[in-house]
């Protein structure tokens, strides 16, 4: 009977991974590249280091503002596909955006607030 219990327990441990779960780490929000905006939260990075996540933020920002203060970046940035969800009141002088960039298992998420008039 004890052999059966030990066998079942060993089989259960093989099916349920313990430490194999990857948790997203939170990196401190870096300085915003423009005086007319700010990062609103820490950067969430999964399967990628904070230094590389910061490089992605900087490159995505440069790509985005090429089209003006309310520009968007619709191409791959450092092999990441990025999408933005923006929120703004029609009369508000600024907008808040949540950016999610993914590449295979890597994922970086951050939020920023920026003025609509000047980049």
N, C-alpha and C positions, 0 to 999 in steps of 0.2 A: 504494500500500500504506500509506503514511504517513497519507493522508487517511482511510482506513478505520480505522486505529488511533485517530486523534484523534476520529473520529466515535463510535466505540464507547466511548472514555473519557468523552466529553462526555455520552453517553446514560447511562452508569453513574452519573455524578455527579448527574444529574437524578433517578435512581431512588433512590439512597441519600442521605438527608439527612445533612448533616454536623453543623451546629450547631443544627439544629431540634429536637434531643432536649432535653426538659425534665428536669432533674435536681432531685430534692427537696433543699432546703437544710435544714440543721439549725440551729435557733435554740436558744440556751441555755434551759434549763428555768427558768421564772419561779418566784417564791415561791409556795408553796401557800397558798390562802386560809384554811386551818384549821390549828391547831396539831397536830391529830391525823392528819396525813397529809403526804405529800411527793410531788413529781414525781420519778420514778426515772430518767428519761433526758431528753435534749434533745427538742425538738419538731421533727418532720419536717414541712415545709411545701412543697407543690408548687403552683405557680401562684398563690401567695398570700404576702403579706409577713408578717414575724414579728409586727408590731404587730397586724395583723388576726387572726393565729393566736392571739395572747394574748387578744384580746377573745373569741374563740370558746371558748377554755379556760375563761375566767371565767364566761361565760354558761352553758356546759354544766354547770359545777360548781354554779352557783346553781340551775339547773333540777333537777339530780340530787338535791341534798340537801334539797329541799322535801319529799321523801318519807322523810326519816330518813337515818341514816348509810349504810345499804345501799341507798338509793334509786337509781332509774334515771330517765333522761330519755328519754322515748319520743316526743317531738315534735320538729319541726324547730327547730334553733337557728341563727339568722342565715341561713336558707335552706339549711342543711346538714343532711343526714341522718346521724346519729351512731349507732354501735353499739359495744357494749363486750364484751370477752371477759375474764371474771373468773376468777382462780385463787385458791384458798384451801384450806388444810387445815381440816378440820372443827373442830379444837380451836384453831386459830390465832386470835388476837385481831384480826387484820387480814386484808385481802385486797389482791391486786395486780390491776390492771385495765389493759388496753390499749384505748384509745379510737381509733376511726377515723371521721372525719367527711368526707363527700364532698358536693360540689355541682358538677355538670357536670365540668369538668376539674380543679377545685380539690380538694385532698386534704390533710388535716392529721391527723397521728398522734402520739399521746403515751401515756405510761404513768404511772400513779400508784399509790401504796400508801396505804391508809387504814384506820384503826381501824374495827372493826365496831360499836363501842358509842357513840362520840360523834362528831358531824360537826364 
